[in-house]
Amino acid sequence: MDLLKPDLFEKLGPLLSAEAAAEAAGTGVEAADLEQAVWVRLLERDDQCRRAAAEPARWLRRAVRAEARRARRRARREVPYGHRRQRADGGEGEHGGPLTSAVTEPEDALLHGEENRALRSAVARLPGRCPELMGALLSPRDLTYREIAGELGISQGSLGPVRSRCLGCLRRMLAAEVAAPRLWGKER
């Protein structure tokens, strides 16, 4: 199958559209984006062209599934930035300055408050010294490890491992309460 043949699109187009539509629902991306990624893959890599020429339908299905997997992995890694709102003085604001957004501000405050309550509730249910440690780490006083170790009466060198165990426990508790996407493979 030569890439310069004009009938390439007519041959593979309907199958690609069907496969992309079937995979798009589970990936969170549009079918057209999957289609475009497969065409780009085909055009960019010469070895892909040879495989596609041998068994076009099989290659196409595999390529669409591979692109769908990439899209799912990318969606798990990417964290979207919040929408930017205008400050009262006219500039764009991120963290500083009063923001004017009467439509979304109460909703944002409500959602943020619910998240904080869920987090505080989960921290309070942690076992052992974890609630004290997490409370110190989340404190608005911004304590150093030396100050936290002094307050809790434990060595500064053990704060990191204890913090890691507490965060792992907190992560498991919150994942059970909130529908979070599960990571495949090792947890880091």
Backbone as CSV, one residue per row, in Angstrom:
resi,resn,N_x,N_y,N_z,CA_x,CA_y,CA_z,C_x,C_y,C_z
1,MET,0.862,-1.179,0.000,0.000,0.000,0.000,0.899,1.229,0.000
2,ASP,0.839,1.991,-1.003,1.657,3.180,-1.127,0.910,4.354,-0.498
3,LEU,1.647,5.137,0.304,1.007,6.272,0.966,0.552,7.337,-0.016
4,LEU,1.130,7.338,-1.189,0.763,8.355,-2.163,-0.466,7.981,-2.968
5,LYS,-0.967,6.776,-2.793,-2.173,6.381,-3.517,-3.363,7.178,-3.001
6,PRO,-4.179,7.697,-3.884,-5.325,8.492,-3.440,-6.422,7.645,-2.798
7,ASP,-6.430,6.336,-3.048,-7.503,5.514,-2.495,-7.230,5.034,-1.068
8,LEU,-6.106,5.447,-0.481,-5.785,5.032,0.883,-6.868,5.481,1.866
9,PHE,-7.263,6.717,1.736,-8.278,7.243,2.645,-9.611,6.520,2.459
10,GLU,-9.978,6.239,1.205,-11.242,5.547,0.957,-11.216,4.117,1.481
11,LYS,-10.052,3.463,1.395,-9.938,2.078,1.861,-10.011,1.979,3.380
12,LEU,-9.222,2.810,4.064,-9.092,2.680,5.508,-9.992,3.628,6.299
13,GLY,-10.524,4.645,5.656,-11.316,5.658,6.355,-12.501,5.127,7.142
14,PRO,-13.394,4.345,6.524,-14.566,3.862,7.268,-14.196,2.942,8.440
15,LEU,-13.229,2.079,8.231,-12.805,1.188,9.315,-12.174,1.987,10.445
16,LEU,-11.344,2.958,10.092,-10.713,3.801,11.104,-11.756,4.593,11.888
17,SER,-12.741,5.123,11.197,-13.802,5.878,11.875,-14.567,4.994,12.855
18,ALA,-14.888,3.784,12.451,-15.625,2.859,13.320,-14.790,2.462,14.529
19,GLU,-13.526,2.129,14.309,-12.655,1.718,15.417,-12.433,2.881,16.389
20,ALA,-12.206,4.076,15.848,-11.975,5.243,16.696,-13.222,5.583,17.503
21,ALA,-14.381,5.473,16.905,-15.626,5.749,17.625,-15.832,4.745,18.754
22,ALA,-15.463,3.488,18.511,-15.622,2.459,19.540,-14.670,2.680,20.704
23,GLU,-13.470,3.133,20.436,-12.471,3.318,21.494,-12.580,4.674,22.180
24,ALA,-13.160,5.652,21.525,-13.171,7.020,22.048,-13.950,7.142,23.351
25,ALA,-15.003,6.384,23.499,-15.835,6.515,24.703,-15.052,6.204,25.970
26,GLY,-14.160,5.241,25.917,-13.402,4.856,27.101,-12.166,5.687,27.350
27,THR,-11.799,6.544,26.411,-10.556,7.295,26.571,-10.759,8.725,27.026
28,GLY,-11.927,9.275,26.808,-12.151,10.665,27.163,-11.699,11.634,26.085
29,VAL,-11.380,11.132,24.916,-11.024,12.008,23.795,-12.024,11.776,22.676
30,GLU,-12.033,12.663,21.724,-12.961,12.536,20.614,-12.430,11.536,19.594
31,ALA,-13.350,10.897,18.904,-12.979,9.910,17.893,-12.127,10.543,16.800
32,ALA,-12.414,11.775,16.450,-11.652,12.454,15.396,-10.190,12.629,15.815
33,ASP,-9.951,12.869,17.099,-8.575,13.003,17.577,-7.822,11.679,17.465
34,LEU,-8.509,10.580,17.781,-7.880,9.265,17.629,-7.577,8.986,16.158
35,GLU,-8.522,9.298,15.297,-8.309,9.094,13.860,-7.089,9.872,13.384
36,GLN,-7.024,11.125,13.787,-5.914,11.969,13.351,-4.589,11.413,13.863
37,ALA,-4.545,10.956,15.097,-3.309,10.407,15.654,-2.852,9.164,14.889
38,VAL,-3.797,8.342,14.475,-3.439,7.140,13.709,-2.908,7.518,12.333
39,TRP,-3.548,8.471,11.661,-3.052,8.909,10.355,-1.645,9.494,10.491
40,VAL,-1.434,10.286,11.527,-0.113,10.884,11.731,0.927,9.800,11.974
41,ARG,0.574,8.804,12.779,1.494,7.699,13.042,1.856,6.988,11.738
42,LEU,0.864,6.771,10.903,1.095,6.088,9.633,2.021,6.902,8.733
43,LEU,1.817,8.212,8.682,2.610,9.060,7.805,4.013,9.325,8.335
44,GLU,4.184,9.334,9.646,5.484,9.659,10.225,6.478,8.509,10.170
45,ARG,6.002,7.286,10.290,6.912,6.167,10.453,6.830,5.209,9.274
46,ASP,7.963,4.995,8.661,8.041,4.144,7.483,7.778,2.676,7.828
47,ASP,8.263,2.208,9.000,8.034,0.812,9.382,6.547,0.545,9.592
48,GLN,5.817,1.545,10.032,4.369,1.400,10.199,3.701,1.221,8.838
49,CYS,4.233,1.879,7.819,3.649,1.769,6.480,3.755,0.341,5.961
50,ARG,4.908,-0.285,6.203,5.083,-1.661,5.730,4.127,-2.611,6.445
51,ARG,3.971,-2.417,7.755,3.035,-3.270,8.502,1.606,-3.038,8.032
52,ALA,1.279,-1.787,7.790,-0.075,-1.462,7.332,-0.341,-2.043,5.950
53,ALA,0.678,-2.098,5.116,0.504,-2.632,3.765,0.236,-4.127,3.801
54,ALA,0.850,-4.834,4.760,0.681,-6.286,4.832,-0.737,-6.658,5.265
55,GLU,-1.193,-6.110,6.352,-2.536,-6.398,6.867,-3.160,-5.088,7.347
56,PRO,-3.774,-4.328,6.466,-4.260,-3.000,6.839,-5.304,-3.002,7.950
57,ALA,-6.254,-3.908,7.919,-7.313,-3.899,8.925,-6.748,-4.227,10.309
58,ARG,-5.887,-5.223,10.372,-5.294,-5.607,11.652,-4.424,-4.476,12.202
59,TRP,-3.591,-3.891,11.338,-2.733,-2.797,11.775,-3.566,-1.634,12.290
60,LEU,-4.639,-1.333,11.574,-5.479,-0.208,11.938,-6.112,-0.402,13.312
61,ARG,-6.624,-1.584,13.568,-7.228,-1.862,14.884,-6.194,-1.722,15.991
62,ARG,-5.004,-2.273,15.757,-3.953,-2.192,16.773,-3.510,-0.748,16.990
63,ALA,-3.394,0.019,15.928,-2.963,1.406,16.037,-3.986,2.238,16.798
64,VAL,-5.258,2.015,16.534,-6.302,2.763,17.249,-6.262,2.415,18.728
65,ARG,-6.109,1.150,19.057,-6.050,0.743,20.468,-4.814,1.318,21.150
66,ALA,-3.699,1.343,20.441,-2.474,1.923,21.009,-2.653,3.418,21.273
67,GLU,-3.262,4.119,20.336,-3.506,5.548,20.534,-4.490,5.780,21.682
68,ALA,-5.480,4.913,21.821,-6.436,5.035,22.926,-5.726,4.829,24.260
69,ARG,-4.812,3.849,24.320,-4.040,3.642,25.555,-3.204,4.867,25.877
70,ARG,-2.565,5.430,24.848,-1.777,6.653,25.065,-2.648,7.782,25.604
71,ALA,-3.830,7.927,25.056,-4.736,8.993,25.497,-5.162,8.783,26.948
72,ARG,-5.442,7.530,27.322,-5.807,7.257,28.722,-4.653,7.561,29.666
73,ARG,-3.442,7.159,29.293,-2.274,7.448,30.140,-2.057,8.946,30.252
74,ARG,-2.192,9.643,29.146,-2.001,11.088,29.150,-3.055,11.764,30.021
75,ALA,-4.283,11.282,29.974,-5.352,11.879,30.781,-5.093,11.668,32.271
76,ARG,-4.492,10.528,32.634,-4.176,10.303,34.047,-3.045,11.189,34.514
77,ARG,-2.091,11.486,33.628,-0.934,12.289,34.021,-1.225,13.777,34.020
78,GLU,-2.035,14.230,33.107,-2.271,15.659,32.963,-3.248,16.157,34.015
79,VAL,-2.924,17.302,34.566,-3.807,17.950,35.525,-4.188,19.293,34.919
80,PRO,-5.463,19.485,34.587,-5.847,20.744,33.942,-5.753,21.911,34.919
81,TYR,-5.306,23.037,34.402,-5.288,24.251,35.202,-6.709,24.771,35.337
82,GLY,-6.990,25.402,36.474,-8.301,26.011,36.650,-8.451,27.167,35.680
83,HIS,-9.685,27.472,35.377,-9.895,28.579,34.453,-9.468,29.874,35.129
84,ARG,-8.856,30.741,34.358,-8.365,32.014,34.904,-9.527,32.988,35.006
85,ARG,-9.534,33.705,36.104,-10.584,34.705,36.303,-9.953,36.088,36.389
86,GLN,-10.750,37.096,36.193,-10.261,38.470,36.217,-10.224,38.993,37.650
87,ARG,-9.115,39.676,37.995,-9.026,40.326,39.297,-9.832,41.611,39.271
88,ALA,-10.108,42.143,40.437,-10.897,43.362,40.532,-10.172,44.536,39.873
89,ASP,-8.812,44.519,39.876,-8.066,45.627,39.278,-7.901,45.485,37.772
90,GLY,-8.476,44.429,37.178,-8.450,44.272,35.737,-7.449,43.245,35.246
91,GLY,-6.443,42.872,36.063,-5.453,41.892,35.636,-5.966,40.480,35.840
92,GLU,-5.248,39.539,35.256,-5.626,38.139,35.442,-5.037,37.661,36.753
93,GLY,-5.798,36.871,37.489,-5.321,36.413,38.784,-5.166,34.920,38.852
94,GLU,-4.170,34.501,39.626,-4.016,33.082,39.913,-4.227,32.868,41.402
95,HIS,-3.298,33.401,42.202,-3.406,33.183,43.635,-3.591,34.491,44.401
96,GLY,-3.091,35.572,43.866,-3.131,36.820,44.612,-4.226,37.736,44.124
97,GLY,-4.666,38.605,45.010,-5.640,39.610,44.633,-7.060,39.086,44.631
98,PRO,-8.020,39.964,44.928,-9.418,39.532,44.916,-9.881,39.256,43.495
99,LEU,-10.612,38.189,43.331,-11.119,37.813,42.020,-12.584,38.167,41.913
100,THR,-12.983,38.558,40.725,-14.392,38.862,40.504,-14.966,37.829,39.562
101,SER,-15.740,36.948,40.096,-16.425,35.950,39.291,-17.641,35.508,40.093
102,ALA,-18.687,36.308,40.025,-19.862,36.053,40.854,-20.548,34.743,40.489
103,VAL,-20.403,34.316,39.244,-21.094,33.109,38.816,-20.423,31.861,39.385
104,THR,-19.099,31.785,39.314,-18.420,30.558,39.719,-17.875,30.622,41.140
105,GLU,-17.733,31.767,41.741,-17.113,31.863,43.057,-17.849,31.065,44.139
106,PRO,-19.153,31.168,44.288,-19.819,30.358,45.313,-19.690,28.854,45.049
107,GLU,-19.777,28.467,43.791,-19.633,27.050,43.460,-18.235,26.561,43.796
108,ASP,-17.227,27.362,43.443,-15.847,26.990,43.747,-15.627,26.895,45.248
109,ALA,-16.163,27.849,45.985,-16.003,27.834,47.440,-16.675,26.611,48.043
110,LEU,-17.847,26.265,47.543,-18.554,25.092,48.047,-17.776,23.810,47.766
111,LEU,-17.310,23.664,46.527,-16.543,22.470,46.168,-15.243,22.390,46.952
112,HIS,-14.568,23.530,47.100,-13.322,23.554,47.850,-13.580,23.201,49.317
113,GLY,-14.662,23.707,49.876,-15.012,23.388,51.262,-15.321,21.909,51.448
114,GLU,-16.032,21.319,50.490,-16.337,19.884,50.573,-15.066,19.047,50.494
115,GLU,-14.145,19.436,49.612,-12.882,18.713,49.502,-12.092,18.806,50.804
116,ASN,-12.061,20.006,51.390,-11.337,20.189,52.657,-11.964,19.365,53.779
117,ARG,-13.290,19.323,53.833,-13.957,18.528,54.875,-13.658,17.043,54.703
118,ALA,-13.689,16.566,53.465,-13.383,15.155,53.213,-11.945,14.847,53.589
119,LEU,-11.034,15.753,53.271,-9.627,15.550,53.612,-9.434,15.557,55.129
120,ARG,-10.012,16.547,55.814,-9.870,16.603,57.277,-10.486,15.392,57.947
121,SER,-11.620,14.937,57.447,-12.275,13.753,58.007,-11.401,12.507,57.829
122,ALA,-10.819,12.365,56.644,-9.955,11.210,56.388,-8.690,11.276,57.233
123,VAL,-8.109,12.466,57.389,-6.911,12.620,58.221,-7.223,12.247,59.666
124,ALA,-8.389,12.622,60.158,-8.760,12.309,61.544,-8.921,10.804,61.766
125,ARG,-9.255,10.055,60.712,-9.443,8.609,60.850,-8.171,7.808,60.631
126,LEU,-7.065,8.479,60.307,-5.809,7.764,60.081,-5.346,7.078,61.360
127,PRO,-4.636,5.961,61.232,-4.191,5.233,62.426,-2.937,5.845,63.057
128,GLY,-2.716,5.533,64.317,-1.488,5.888,65.028,-1.240,7.377,65.126
129,ARG,0.005,7.767,64.832,0.419,9.165,64.940,0.154,9.954,63.665
130,CYS,-0.416,9.312,62.698,-0.635,9.970,61.401,-1.495,11.234,61.499
131,PRO,-2.587,11.239,62.267,-3.364,12.488,62.326,-2.548,13.669,62.846
132,GLU,-1.718,13.418,63.869,-0.887,14.504,64.415,0.129,14.981,63.378
133,LEU,0.789,14.015,62.707,1.796,14.364,61.717,1.180,15.107,60.537
134,MET,0.078,14.590,60.012,-0.555,15.250,58.869,-1.083,16.629,59.259
135,GLY,-1.602,16.750,60.481,-2.042,18.060,60.958,-0.899,19.052,61.004
136,ALA,0.270,18.589,61.448,1.438,19.470,61.500,1.918,19.828,60.090
137,LEU,1.890,18.854,59.185,2.332,19.129,57.812,1.379,20.067,57.079
138,LEU,0.081,19.956,57.367,-0.916,20.794,56.713,-1.167,22.110,57.445
139,SER,-0.420,22.341,58.506,-0.601,23.534,59.329,-0.296,24.801,58.533
140,PRO,-1.079,25.851,58.746,-0.796,27.114,58.055,0.480,27.790,58.574
141,ARG,1.025,27.290,59.697,2.252,27.883,60.247,3.478,27.516,59.419
142,ASP,3.367,26.549,58.501,4.447,26.134,57.612,5.690,25.748,58.417
143,LEU,5.552,24.720,59.231,6.618,24.261,60.106,7.691,23.516,59.321
144,THR,8.935,23.583,59.801,10.021,22.807,59.213,9.985,21.402,59.796
145,TYR,10.737,20.476,59.181,10.796,19.112,59.707,11.349,19.110,61.133
146,ARG,12.313,19.946,61.417,12.891,20.016,62.767,11.826,20.433,63.779
147,GLU,11.017,21.434,63.439,9.966,21.899,64.344,8.885,20.826,64.533
148,ILE,8.516,20.142,63.447,7.505,19.079,63.548,8.024,17.943,64.411
149,ALA,9.288,17.547,64.204,9.878,16.470,65.003,9.897,16.863,66.483
150,GLY,10.220,18.112,66.783,10.226,18.584,68.173,8.838,18.563,68.792
151,GLU,7.833,18.998,68.015,6.453,19.006,68.525,5.924,17.597,68.792
152,LEU,6.228,16.668,67.889,5.687,15.318,68.006,6.557,14.396,68.850
153,GLY,7.783,14.817,69.145,8.674,14.010,69.968,9.227,12.788,69.242
154,ILE,9.446,12.899,67.943,10.048,11.798,67.193,11.271,12.337,66.463
155,SER,12.151,11.439,66.029,13.378,11.891,65.371,13.051,12.478,63.997
156,GLN,13.870,13.438,63.608,13.657,14.107,62.324,13.843,13.135,61.173
157,GLY,14.737,12.163,61.300,14.988,11.196,60.239,13.833,10.246,59.996
158,SER,12.971,10.050,60.995,11.842,9.137,60.800,10.607,9.840,60.255
159,LEU,10.643,11.162,60.133,9.473,11.891,59.618,9.152,11.506,58.176
160,GLY,10.156,11.392,57.318,9.924,11.060,55.914,9.239,9.717,55.731
161,PRO,9.777,8.621,56.336,9.117,7.326,56.187,7.717,7.288,56.805
162,VAL,7.555,7.928,57.959,6.224,7.947,58.595,5.258,8.740,57.726
163,ARG,5.717,9.863,57.196,4.877,10.689,56.316,4.469,9.889,55.088
164,SER,5.415,9.142,54.518,5.119,8.336,53.343,4.055,7.282,53.644
165,ARG,4.169,6.603,54.777,3.154,5.601,55.147,1.802,6.261,55.390
166,CYS,1.818,7.413,56.046,0.556,8.113,56.315,-0.111,8.566,55.022
167,LEU,0.678,9.090,54.082,0.110,9.534,52.809,-0.430,8.359,52.005
168,GLY,0.261,7.213,52.062,-0.237,6.020,51.376,-1.567,5.570,51.948
169,CYS,-1.667,5.592,53.277,-2.922,5.214,53.939,-4.029,6.212,53.580
170,LEU,-3.690,7.498,53.604,-4.668,8.542,53.260,-5.114,8.402,51.809
171,ARG,-4.181,8.100,50.916,-4.506,7.921,49.505,-5.479,6.761,49.318
172,ARG,-5.226,5.651,50.014,-6.119,4.496,49.900,-7.504,4.819,50.471
173,MET,-7.542,5.553,51.581,-8.842,5.913,52.169,-9.642,6.805,51.228
174,LEU,-8.989,7.810,50.682,-9.694,8.742,49.798,-10.077,8.088,48.479
175,ALA,-9.246,7.173,47.964,-9.577,6.484,46.716,-10.806,5.614,46.894
176,ALA,-10.979,5.065,48.085,-12.154,4.245,48.342,-13.410,5.108,48.450
177,GLU,-13.258,6.336,48.926,-14.412,7.225,49.109,-14.774,7.988,47.850
178,VAL,-13.784,8.361,47.072,-13.986,9.178,45.888,-13.661,8.318,44.677
179,ALA,-14.489,8.395,43.668,-14.227,7.626,42.447,-13.029,8.237,41.746
180,ALA,-11.866,7.650,41.960,-10.631,8.144,41.354,-10.146,7.127,40.333
181,PRO,-9.530,7.604,39.240,-9.006,6.646,38.278,-7.876,5.848,38.914
182,ARG,-7.893,4.544,38.686,-6.872,3.677,39.269,-5.670,3.653,38.335
183,LEU,-4.499,3.712,38.932,-3.269,3.614,38.169,-2.932,2.147,37.985
184,TRP,-2.425,1.801,36.835,-1.997,0.451,36.563,-0.523,0.360,36.867
185,GLY,-0.097,-0.736,37.418,1.317,-0.924,37.712,1.628,-0.491,39.122
186,LYS,2.886,-0.117,39.338,3.340,0.234,40.672,2.832,1.606,41.086
187,GLU,2.571,1.730,42.360,2.161,3.017,42.916,3.417,3.731,43.362
188,ARG,3.574,4.973,42.972,4.793,5.702,43.335,4.480,6.811,44.275
